[in-house]
Amino acid sequence: MANLEHDATPAAKPELDLQQFLPYRLNSLADRLSQALARLYAERYDLNIAQWRVLAWLSHLDELTAKQICQATRMDKARISRAVQSLEDRGLILRRPSSRDQRVHDLRLTPAGQALLSKLIPEAQQWEAELVATLSVGEYRDLMNVMGKLERQLERLEKTHDDWSQDRSGDPMETPGTAELDGDR
């Protein structure tokens, strides 16, 4: 009879170098960028990140619902709702019932909101220009292209995962839609 204590080799401990792990690096950079830019509009314009994002999306698309802004910013409904209420209280946005669906409200910038953004957006763009000044034009173009590729791949992965989650029979080891496994049921 073999001695199991001597025959077993310890499993290698999985390691993850976060400095080489793309999701961590991108998230860390995004957080740092967001916080640094947030200081600009918090100090000068008394806006938080959610409020800035609501204003920025409304400047970009003129009229949106809070739900559309939640989807665009990937921020939770409560945070966007508080931002919308605060911006409305300050007279920076107008909220009115939608002509398409009375259950939702359309949001638009007011003249005061447009005036604030006419000052804030050039400052944000200047800040961005200072940030990317270290990149050549080609590097900047390549960065935007690579980010676009990663975003499209992530959408495909999310769709695949969503499809997989909906197709699962409950077996965590099963690959959905595989003919061999479907025949084994």
Backbone hydrogen bonds in HBPLUS format (Angstrom, degrees):
<---DONOR---> <-ACCEPTOR-->    atom                        ^
c    i                          cat <-CA-CA->   ^        H-A-AA   ^      H-
h    n   atom  resd res      DA  || num        DHA   H-A  angle D-A-AA Bond
n    s   type  num  typ     dist DA aas  dist angle  dist       angle   num
A0006-HIS N   A0003-ASN O   3.23 MM   3  5.73 131.3  2.48 108.2 118.4     1
A0007-ASP N   A0003-ASN O   3.16 MM   4  6.39 148.4  2.26 147.0 156.6     2
A0008-ALA N   A0004-LEU O   3.10 MM   4  5.93 151.7  2.18 145.5 148.9     3
A0020-GLN N   A0017-ASP O   2.84 MM   3  5.47 159.2  1.88 120.6 127.8     4
A0021-PHE N   A0018-LEU O   3.23 MM   3  4.81 165.8  2.25  98.0 102.2     5
A0024-TYR N   A0021-PHE O   3.04 MM   3  5.59 118.6  2.43 116.0 129.9     6
A0025-ARG N   A0021-PHE O   3.05 MM   4  6.29 166.0  2.07 155.7 160.2     7
A0026-LEU N   A0022-LEU O   2.87 MM   4  5.97 175.4  1.87 167.5 168.0     8
A0027-ASN N   A0023-PRO O   2.99 MM   4  5.99 161.1  2.03 143.2 149.2     9
A0028-SER N   A0024-TYR O   2.82 MM   4  5.93 163.2  1.85 153.8 158.9    10
A0029-LEU N   A0025-ARG O   2.92 MM   4  6.06 164.7  1.95 149.6 153.9    11
A0030-ALA N   A0026-LEU O   2.83 MM   4  5.97 162.8  1.85 149.5 155.0    12
A0031-ASP N   A0027-ASN O   2.87 MM   4  6.06 160.3  1.91 149.7 154.9    13
A0032-ARG N   A0028-SER O   2.99 MM   4  6.22 163.5  2.02 149.3 153.9    14
A0033-LEU N   A0029-LEU O   2.85 MM   4  6.05 164.7  1.87 156.0 160.4    15
A0034-SER N   A0030-ALA O   2.86 MM   4  5.94 165.3  1.89 149.9 154.5    16
A0035-GLN N   A0031-ASP O   2.91 MM   4  6.06 163.2  1.93 151.4 155.8    17
A0036-ALA N   A0032-ARG O   2.95 MM   4  6.07 159.7  1.99 147.7 153.6    18
A0037-LEU N   A0033-LEU O   2.94 MM   4  6.10 166.2  1.96 153.9 157.7    19
A0038-ALA N   A0034-SER O   2.80 MM   4  5.87 146.0  1.92 140.5 151.3    20
A0039-ARG N   A0035-GLN O   3.11 MM   4  6.36 144.7  2.24 142.7 149.4    21
A0040-LEU N   A0037-LEU O   3.01 MM   3  5.21 122.0  2.36 100.1 114.4    22
A0041-TYR N   A0037-LEU O   3.31 MM   4  6.82 158.8  2.36 156.5 158.8    23
A0042-ALA N   A0038-ALA O   2.77 MM   4  5.79 141.1  1.92 149.7 161.4    24
A0043-GLU N   A0039-ARG O   2.99 MM   4  5.85 169.1  2.00 144.2 147.6    25
A0044-ARG N   A0040-LEU O   3.23 MM   4  6.21 164.2  2.25 144.4 149.2    26
A0045-TYR N   A0041-TYR O   3.07 MM   4  5.08 141.1  2.23 112.9 123.8    27
A0047-LEU N   A0041-TYR O   3.16 MM   6  5.64 156.9  2.21 123.8 129.1    28
A0046-ASP N   A0042-ALA O   3.08 MM   4  4.39 136.1  2.28 115.4 118.7    29
A0052-TRP N   A0048-ASN O   2.93 MM   4  6.15 163.6  1.95 157.9 162.8    30
A0053-ARG N   A0049-ILE O   2.95 MM   4  6.19 160.5  1.99 153.0 158.0    31
A0054-VAL N   A0050-ALA O   2.98 MM   4  6.23 155.5  2.04 150.1 156.4    32
A0055-LEU N   A0051-GLN O   2.99 MM   4  6.24 170.1  2.00 154.5 156.9    33
A0056-ALA N   A0052-TRP O   2.79 MM   4  5.97 160.8  1.83 152.3 158.5    34
A0057-TRP N   A0053-ARG O   2.94 MM   4  6.05 163.8  1.97 147.1 150.9    35
A0058-LEU N   A0054-VAL O   2.98 MM   4  6.19 156.4  2.04 148.9 155.9    36
A0059-SER N   A0055-LEU O   2.85 MM   4  6.08 144.6  1.97 147.0 157.2    37
A0060-HIS N   A0056-ALA O   3.07 MM   4  6.24 136.2  2.27 137.7 149.4    38
A0061-LEU N   A0057-TRP O   2.89 MM   4  6.09 155.1  1.95 152.3 158.0    39
A0062-ASP N   A0058-LEU O   2.82 MM   4  4.84 128.5  2.08 132.5 136.1    40
A0063-GLU N   A0061-LEU O   2.63 MM   2  5.74 140.5  1.78 114.9 101.3    41
A0064-LEU N   A0107-LEU O   3.20 MM  43  5.32 151.1  2.29 138.8 146.4    42
A0107-LEU N   A0064-LEU O   2.66 MM  43  5.32 150.9  1.75 152.7 162.6    43
A0069-ILE N   A0065-THR O   3.07 MM   4  6.41 153.6  2.14 148.7 156.2    44
A0070-CYS N   A0066-ALA O   2.88 MM   4  6.17 152.9  1.95 148.0 155.7    45
A0071-GLN N   A0067-LYS O   3.00 MM   4  6.31 158.1  2.05 150.1 155.3    46
A0072-ALA N   A0068-GLN O   2.90 MM   4  6.12 157.9  1.95 146.8 153.2    47
A0073-THR N   A0069-ILE O   2.87 MM   4  5.92 161.3  1.90 153.0 157.2    48
A0074-ARG N   A0070-CYS O   2.79 MM   4  5.43 129.2  2.05 138.3 150.4    49
A0080-ILE N   A0076-ASP O   3.14 MM   4  6.47 163.3  2.17 156.8 161.7    50
A0081-SER N   A0077-LYS O   2.82 MM   4  5.93 158.3  1.86 151.1 158.2    51
A0082-ARG N   A0078-ALA O   2.97 MM   4  6.19 158.2  2.02 147.9 152.6    52
A0083-ALA N   A0079-ARG O   3.05 MM   4  6.25 156.6  2.10 142.5 149.4    53
A0084-VAL N   A0080-ILE O   2.81 MM   4  6.02 164.5  1.84 157.7 161.3    54
A0085-GLN N   A0081-SER O   2.97 MM   4  6.16 164.6  1.99 148.2 152.4    55
A0086-SER N   A0082-ARG O   2.97 MM   4  6.14 162.5  2.00 149.1 153.7    56
A0087-LEU N   A0083-ALA O   2.90 MM   4  6.09 164.1  1.92 153.9 158.4    57
A0088-GLU N   A0084-VAL O   2.85 MM   4  6.00 153.2  1.92 150.2 158.0    58
A0089-ASP N   A0085-GLN O   2.87 MM   4  6.07 158.9  1.91 148.2 154.3    59
A0090-ARG N   A0086-SER O   2.99 MM   4  6.24 141.8  2.14 142.6 152.7    60
A0092-LEU N   A0087-LEU O   2.88 MM   5  5.25 157.4  1.93 166.0 160.7    61
A0091-GLY N   A0088-GLU O   2.97 MM   3  5.01 154.6  2.04 103.5 111.6    62
A0110-THR N   A0092-LEU O   3.02 MM  18  5.33 166.4  2.04 125.6 124.6    63
A0094-LEU N   A0108-ARG O   2.70 MM  14  5.23 158.0  1.75 153.5 160.6    64
A0108-ARG N   A0094-LEU O   2.98 MM  14  5.23 149.7  2.07 145.5 154.3    65
A0096-ARG N   A0106-ASP O   3.04 MM  10  5.47 159.1  2.08 151.6 158.3    66
A0106-ASP N   A0096-ARG O   2.73 MM  10  5.47 148.9  1.83 176.3 168.6    67
A0098-SER N   A0104-VAL O   2.99 MM   6  5.84 165.9  2.01 147.8 144.2    68
A0104-VAL N   A0101-ASP O   3.14 MM   3  5.91 168.6  2.15 123.1 126.5    69
A0113-GLY N   A0110-THR O   3.01 MM   3  4.97 115.9  2.43  96.1 111.9    70
A0114-GLN N   A0110-THR O   2.87 MM   4  6.20 158.1  1.92 157.3 163.6    71
A0115-ALA N   A0111-PRO O   2.89 MM   4  6.07 152.0  1.97 143.1 150.9    72
A0116-LEU N   A0112-ALA O   2.96 MM   4  6.18 157.4  2.02 145.6 151.3    73
A0117-LEU N   A0113-GLY O   3.00 MM   4  6.21 163.1  2.03 147.5 152.1    74
A0118-SER N   A0114-GLN O   2.90 MM   4  6.09 137.3  2.09 140.4 152.3    75
A0119-LYS N   A0116-LEU O   3.11 MM   3  5.49 147.5  2.22 105.7 115.1    76
A0120-LEU N   A0116-LEU O   2.91 MM   4  6.16 166.1  1.93 151.4 156.1    77
A0121-ILE N   A0117-LEU O   2.90 MM   4  5.43 164.4  1.92 137.6 142.7    78
A0123-GLU N   A0120-LEU O   3.08 MM   3  5.20 117.0  2.49 100.0 115.6    79
A0124-ALA N   A0120-LEU O   2.89 MM   4  6.18 157.3  1.94 157.5 164.8    80
A0125-GLN N   A0121-ILE O   2.84 MM   4  6.06 158.8  1.89 156.2 162.3    81
A0126-GLN N   A0122-PRO O   2.88 MM   4  6.03 148.8  1.98 140.1 148.6    82
A0127-TRP N   A0123-GLU O   2.91 MM   4  6.14 156.4  1.97 146.8 153.3    83
A0128-GLU N   A0124-ALA O   2.91 MM   4  6.19 157.0  1.97 146.1 152.3    84
A0129-ALA N   A0125-GLN O   2.88 MM   4  6.10 154.4  1.94 143.8 151.0    85
A0130-GLU N   A0126-GLN O   2.96 MM   4  6.27 153.4  2.03 149.0 155.4    86
A0131-LEU N   A0127-TRP O   3.02 MM   4  6.30 150.9  2.11 144.5 152.9    87
A0132-VAL N   A0128-GLU O   2.93 MM   4  6.23 163.7  1.96 159.9 162.2    88
A0133-ALA N   A0129-ALA O   2.98 MM   4  5.82 110.6  2.48 135.6 150.4    89
A0135-LEU N   A0132-VAL O   2.86 MM   3  5.43 164.1  1.88 121.2 126.6    90
A0140-TYR N   A0136-SER O   2.93 MM   4  6.17 159.9  1.97 152.3 157.6    91
A0141-ARG N   A0137-VAL O   2.95 MM   4  6.18 164.9  1.98 151.2 155.3    92
A0142-ASP N   A0138-GLY O   2.80 MM   4  5.97 162.6  1.83 149.6 155.1    93
A0143-LEU N   A0139-GLU O   2.78 MM   4  5.94 154.9  1.84 146.4 153.5    94
A0144-MET N   A0140-TYR O   2.99 MM   4  6.28 161.9  2.03 152.8 156.7    95
A0145-ASN N   A0141-ARG O   2.92 MM   4  6.19 157.0  1.97 149.7 156.7    96
A0146-VAL N   A0142-ASP O   2.80 MM   4  5.99 164.2  1.83 155.4 159.4    97
A0147-MET N   A0143-LEU O   2.89 MM   4  6.06 162.9  1.92 150.3 155.4    98
A0148-GLY N   A0144-MET O   2.97 MM   4  6.13 155.4  2.03 143.0 149.8    99
A0149-LYS N   A0145-ASN O   2.94 MM   4  6.24 155.1  2.00 148.1 154.8   100
A0150-LEU N   A0146-VAL O   2.91 MM   4  6.20 163.8  1.94 155.4 159.2   101
A0151-GLU N   A0147-MET O   2.88 MM   4  6.09 156.0  1.94 149.7 156.6   102
A0152-ARG N   A0148-GLY O   2.96 MM   4  6.18 161.5  2.00 150.5 154.9   103
A0153-GLN N   A0149-LYS O   2.90 MM   4  6.13 158.6  1.95 150.8 157.2   104
A0154-LEU N   A0150-LEU O   2.85 MM   4  5.98 155.5  1.91 146.3 153.3   105
A0155-GLU N   A0151-GLU O   2.99 MM   4  6.24 153.4  2.06 145.1 152.0   106
A0156-ARG N   A0152-ARG O   3.05 MM   4  6.38 153.7  2.12 144.1 150.8   107
A0157-LEU N   A0153-GLN O   2.85 MM   4  6.15 159.7  1.89 151.7 157.5   108
A0158-GLU N   A0154-LEU O   2.76 MM   4  5.96 160.1  1.80 152.7 158.4   109
A0159-LYS N   A0155-GLU O   2.92 MM   4  6.09 157.6  1.97 145.7 151.9   110
A0160-THR N   A0156-ARG O   2.83 MM   4  6.05 163.2  1.86 151.1 156.1   111
A0161-HIS N   A0157-LEU O   2.80 MM   4  5.98 159.5  1.84 148.5 154.5   112
A0162-ASP N   A0158-GLU O   2.78 MM   4  5.98 157.9  1.83 147.2 153.8   113
A0163-ASP N   A0159-LYS O   2.79 MM   4  5.99 164.0  1.81 154.4 158.7   114
A0164-TRP N   A0160-THR O   2.78 MM   4  5.92 157.7  1.83 146.5 153.7   115
A0165-SER N   A0161-HIS O   2.77 MM   4  5.95 160.8  1.80 151.3 156.2   116
A0166-GLN N   A0162-ASP O   3.04 MM   4  6.23 152.8  2.12 145.8 152.5   117
A0167-ASP N   A0163-ASP O   3.03 MM   4  6.19 140.3  2.20 144.3 154.8   118
A0167-ASP N   A0164-TRP O   3.19 MM   3  5.16 127.2  2.49  95.1 108.5   119
A0168-ARG N   A0164-TRP O   3.12 MM   4  6.12 127.5  2.40 148.1 159.4   120
A0174-GLU N   A0171-ASP O   3.11 MM   3  5.39 161.8  2.14 113.1 118.9   121
A0182-ASP N   A0178-THR O   2.86 MM   4  6.06 158.2  1.90 158.1 165.6   122
A0183-GLY N   A0179-ALA O   2.99 MM   4  6.14 151.5  2.07 150.6 156.3   123
A0184-ASP N   A0181-LEU O   3.10 MM   3  5.10 139.6  2.27  97.6 109.2   124
